[in-house]
Amino acid sequence: MGEVKRNIIKIISLVFVVCAIALQVTNNMSKEELYDDISFEYINTKDMAKTKLATKVDNQVDLIDSVFTGSTSSSVEEVALPKMNGFQEVEFAGVQKIVEQQSVPKRIWYLPTEMGRVTQNPHYGHVALDITSPRGSNELIFPVANGKISGIYRDNAGALIVTVLHDINGKKYTSQYVHLASYAEGLYVGKPVTINDCLGRMGTTGYSTGIHLHLAVLDCALFDPSDYNCRDLNGFFRYANYRLGQGYIGLGTMMTVPGSWNQR
């Protein structure tokens, strides 16, 4: 009787095992069917791990294999990071300086007067800005960029004129200031001037319909014998009209010139 009982228990246990196996197989098959519609692409992570990273330190470029290769061209020093409960802002002085330089670019070109209003824009035969001021002949005239005096002269109509040669990043420009009432003291050809050095006062000398500044800016070196385009005034005017046809509008090409202003 005891032997029969043991056999019955074995048979029941075997039935449970078979049922469990059947249930597992059915479950796996249902999971495979669940993912039959998912598309995917194989990614070779081994090749990705071998990608080389280029880093530049003190003008020396080291090609460093991924950490999976276990080799580098220089020693590695372990740095302990401070423990913190939350996020911490990290300041990078060098990066901040670069950002500041990019956000505030160095200014080169300036307006020629403290107060002014444009009354005439460049056009063929008059490739210059005409600028008036409520101060009249009390308005001081300044260079539109740093440079040196290249000409101090009076034209055939009697206009007092000053020209300034500018060298901006290796390129030559000439700014011409016409109809001055008077020259500033101490001017001479070759004198270095900055944007804050007065050239004279606004006037109406020469062929003029009223007190104003006739300002021309051209990308050449007036009175320079080696500059074919601007070796003399005739060449300067011809070249100005030629450049105007190409879309060059003097100071307006270098900076945004407002219709009127109260500061430079």
Buried (B, 14 or more C-beta within 10 A) or exposed (E): EEEEEEEEEEEEEEEEEEEEEEEEEEEEEEEEEEEEEEEEEEEEEEEEEEEEEEEEEEEEEEEBBEEEEEEEEEEEEEEEEEEEEEEEEEEEEEEEEEEEEEEEEEEBBBBBBBBBBBBEBBEEEBBBBBBBBEBBEEBBBBBBBBBBBBBBEEBEEEBBBBBBBBEBEEEBBBBBBBBBBEBBEEBEBEBEBEBEBBBBBBBBBBEBEEBBBBBBBBBBBBBBEEBEBBBEBEBBBEBBBEBBEEEBBBBBBBBEBEEEBEEB
